[in-house]
Amino acid sequence: MFPELLKIGPLSIKTYGFFVAVGFLAGMNYARILARRQSINPEIVLDLSLYIIVSGLIGARIFYVLLNWDFYKKNLLEIFFIWSGGLVLYGGVIFAFMTSALYVYFKKLNFFVLSDIFAPAFFLGLAIGRIGCFSAGCCYGKPTSLPWGVVFTNPDSLVAPSALGLKLHPTQLYESLFSFLLFLGLNFYYKYKKFSGEIFFSSLIFYSIWRFFIEFIRWDDRGQKILGLFPSQFISILMCIFSISALVYLIRRNINEKRNSS
C-alpha cells in the first residue's frame, strides 16, 4: 500500500506513525470529553495520556523485539526504529495498564472511574491506528479468494516478500472496523453502566475474544507457539479470564453496596 505518506528531501513521514499519532490524539481528546461529563479535571486525562502513550509504545516495542529477537540481535540499532512499524498491541496494553495503575495509586485517584473513561477512547484510537498498519503492510492476513482481499505490491511495505502479489485477508481493516464498532457500543452503553469498571473490563472481554479468533487468519510472524497457541492467543485467554473475574468481583461488590445502603 502506502508505507510512506510524505517525503520532503531527507524528511520522511511514515504512514504508520502518522495514523498512530492521529489515533492517540483522537482518543485522548475523546477521553477528555468523557472526563468533563464526569466532572473530572480533563488535565488529569491529559497527564495520564502522556504516561500511557510512552509506556504503551515501549511495551509494544519490547514485545515485538522479543518475538523477533533472531533479527534484532544482529541489528541492535533497529530496535529503536519504531517509526518503521513493529509493535505488539498486547505488550503496549500490559505496560500501559501497569503504568496507569501506579499513576492512580500515587495520585490517589479512582482507577475504575478512569479506566471506564479510557476504554472507549482506546478503541477509537486503535480503529484509526490500524489504518496505519494497513498502509504499512504489517499485521497482514492469510491468502484468500474473497472479493475484498487485498494485494500488497510495494517492496517497501512490511509484508513478507513471499506474500507480495498475493490476495490477502485485510486483517488490519477487520480490526479497525471491529474497534470502531466496539467504540460505538461502549459509547452508547456508557450512560447505562451500573458501576465503575464495567465498561473497561467488558471491553477487554470482547476484544480478547475477537483477538483470539482473528489470529487464525493472520499470516505475519506470530512468534513461537505456547501450548499450541500463538502468544497473542495465549495472552487473550489470560486477559479474558482476568477480566471476567474482575467483572464478577465488581458486580458482587455493587450488589453488596446496594444491600448495605438499603
C-alpha positions in Angstrom: 0.0 0.0 0.0 1.5 3.4 1.1 4.1 2.9 3.8 5.4 6.4 3.2 2.9 9.2 3.5 5.1 12.1 2.5 8.7 12.8 1.7 10.3 16.2 1.6 14.0 16.0 0.9 15.6 13.8 3.6 12.4 14.1 5.8 10.1 11.1 5.5 6.7 10.8 7.2 5.7 7.2 7.6 2.0 6.5 7.2 2.1 4.0 10.1 3.4 6.6 12.6 1.1 9.3 11.3 -2.1 7.2 11.9 -0.9 6.0 15.3 -0.3 9.7 16.3 -3.8 10.7 14.9 -5.4 7.8 16.7 -3.7 8.8 20.0 -4.8 12.4 19.7 -8.4 11.4 18.8 -8.6 9.0 21.7 -7.1 11.5 24.2 -9.5 14.2 23.2 -12.5 11.9 23.5 -11.3 10.8 26.9 -11.1 14.5 27.9 -14.7 14.9 26.8 -15.9 12.0 28.9 -13.9 13.3 31.8 -15.7 16.7 31.7 -19.0 14.8 31.6 -18.0 13.1 34.8 -16.8 16.3 36.4 -13.2 15.1 36.3 -10.4 17.5 35.6 -9.5 16.9 31.9 -5.9 17.8 32.7 -5.7 14.6 34.7 -6.6 12.8 31.5 -4.0 14.7 29.5 -1.4 13.9 32.1 -2.2 10.2 32.3 -2.5 10.0 28.5 1.2 11.0 28.1 2.2 8.3 30.5 0.0 5.8 28.7 1.4 6.6 25.2 5.0 6.4 26.3 4.7 3.2 28.3 2.4 1.7 25.7 4.9 2.3 22.9 7.8 1.0 25.0 5.8 -2.1 25.9 4.6 -2.7 22.4 8.1 -2.4 21.0 9.7 -4.6 23.7 7.2 -7.4 22.9 7.8 -7.1 19.2 11.6 -7.2 19.6 11.4 -10.2 21.8 9.2 -12.1 19.3 11.6 -11.2 16.5 14.9 -11.5 18.5 16.7 -13.6 15.9 16.6 -10.5 13.6 17.2 -7.8 16.2 20.1 -9.5 18.0 22.0 -8.9 14.7 20.6 -5.4 14.1 20.5 -3.8 17.6 20.2 -0.3 16.3 17.0 -1.1 14.5 15.3 -1.8 17.9 14.8 2.0 18.1 13.4 2.4 14.6 9.8 2.4 16.0 8.5 4.8 13.2 9.1 2.0 10.7 6.5 -0.3 12.3 6.8 -3.3 14.6 4.6 -3.1 17.6 2.7 -5.7 19.6 -0.6 -4.3 20.8 -0.8 -6.6 23.9 2.7 -5.5 25.0 1.5 -1.9 24.9 -1.7 -2.7 26.8 0.1 -4.5 29.6 2.7 -1.8 30.1 0.1 1.0 29.9 -2.1 -0.9 32.3 0.7 -1.2 34.9 1.7 2.4 34.4 -1.9 3.6 34.8 -2.3 1.6 38.0 0.8 3.1 39.5 -0.3 6.6 38.4 -3.7 6.4 40.0 -2.3 4.8 43.1 0.2 7.6 43.8 -2.3 10.3 42.8 -5.0 8.7 45.0 -7.5 8.6 42.1 -10.2 6.1 41.3 -8.8 3.5 38.9 -12.2 2.1 37.8 -13.7 5.5 37.0 -10.7 6.5 34.9 -10.5 3.1 33.2 -14.1 3.4 32.0 -13.2 6.8 30.5 -10.1 5.5 28.7 -11.7 2.2 27.4 -13.8 3.7 24.6 -11.1 6.3 23.8 -8.5 3.5 23.4 -10.7 1.6 20.8 -11.3 4.8 18.9 -7.5 5.3 18.7 -7.0 1.7 17.8 -9.5 1.9 14.9 -7.6 4.8 13.5 -4.1 3.3 14.2 -4.9 0.1 12.4 -5.3 2.1 9.2 -1.7 2.9 9.6 -1.0 -0.9 10.0 -2.8 -1.5 6.7 -0.9 1.3 4.9 2.4 -0.1 6.2 1.5 -3.7 5.4 2.1 -5.1 8.9 -0.3 -7.4 10.7 -1.4 -8.8 7.3 -3.7 -11.8 6.8 -3.5 -15.2 5.1 -4.3 -15.7 1.4 -7.9 -15.5 0.5 -10.2 -15.7 -2.6 -12.8 -13.4 -1.0 -13.7 -10.4 -3.2 -12.4 -7.9 -0.6 -9.0 -9.5 -0.4 -6.1 -7.0 -0.9 -2.8 -7.3 -2.8 0.4 -5.7 -1.5 2.9 -4.9 -4.2 5.1 -2.2 -2.6 8.5 -3.8 -1.7 9.0 -1.1 1.0 6.0 -2.4 2.9 6.2 -4.7 5.9 4.6 -7.6 4.1 7.0 -10.5 3.7 8.4 -10.8 0.2 6.8 -14.1 -0.2 3.4 -12.5 0.4 3.7 -9.7 -2.1 1.4 -10.0 -5.0 -0.9 -12.4 -3.2 -4.6 -11.7 -2.4 -4.7 -11.5 1.4 -7.2 -11.0 4.2 -7.2 -7.3 5.2 -6.9 -8.2 8.8 -5.8 -4.7 9.7 -9.1 -3.3 8.4 -11.1 -6.1 10.1 -9.6 -5.0 13.4 -10.1 -1.3 12.6 -13.8 -1.9 11.9 -14.2 -4.1 15.0 -12.5 -1.5 17.2 -14.7 1.3 15.8 -17.9 -0.7 16.4 -16.7 -1.6 19.9 -16.1 2.1 20.5 -19.6 3.0 19.3 -21.0 0.2 21.5 -19.1 1.3 24.6 -20.0 5.0 24.0 -23.7 4.0 23.8 -23.6 1.8 26.9 -21.6 4.3 28.9 -24.6 6.2 30.2 -26.3 2.9 31.2 -23.4 1.4 33.2 -24.3 0.4 36.8 -20.8 0.6 38.4 -17.3 1.9 37.6 -15.1 -0.6 35.9 -18.0 -2.2 34.0 -17.1 -0.5 30.6 -13.3 -1.3 30.9 -13.5 -5.0 31.8 -16.3 -5.6 29.4 -14.3 -4.1 26.6 -11.3 -6.3 27.4 -13.5 -9.4 27.3 -14.9 -8.5 23.9 -11.5 -7.6 22.5 -9.7 -10.7 23.9 -12.3 -13.0 22.3 -12.0 -11.1 19.0 -8.2 -11.2 19.1 -8.1 -14.9 19.8 -10.1 -15.8 16.7 -8.6 -13.3 14.3 -5.1 -14.8 15.0 -6.2 -17.8 12.9 -6.2 -15.8 9.7 -3.1 -13.6 10.5 -0.1 -14.6 8.3 2.6 -12.3 9.6 5.2 -13.8 12.1 3.1 -14.7 15.1 6.0 -15.8 17.3 6.8 -19.2 18.8 3.7 -21.0 20.0 2.8 -21.6 23.7 0.9 -24.8 24.4 -0.1 -24.9 20.8 -1.3 -21.3 20.7 0.2 -18.1 19.3 1.5 -15.7 22.0 -1.4 -13.3 21.3 -4.0 -16.1 21.7 -2.4 -17.2 24.9 -2.5 -13.7 26.3 -6.1 -13.3 25.0 -7.2 -16.3 27.2 -5.4 -14.9 30.2 -6.9 -11.4 29.7 -10.4 -12.8 29.2 -10.2 -14.9 32.4 -8.8 -11.9 34.3 -11.4 -9.5 33.0 -14.3 -11.9 33.7 -13.0 -12.4 37.3 -12.7 -8.7 37.8 -16.2 -8.1 36.4 -17.7 -10.7 38.7 -16.0 -9.2 41.7 -17.3 -5.7 40.8 -20.8 -7.0 40.2 -20.8 -8.7 43.6 -19.4 -5.6 45.3 -22.0 -3.4 43.7 -24.8 -5.8 44.9 -23.4 -5.8 48.4 -23.1 -2.0 48.5 -26.8 -1.6 47.4 -27.8 -4.1 50.1 -25.9 -2.3 52.8 -27.3 1.1 51.8 -30.9 -0.1 51.7 
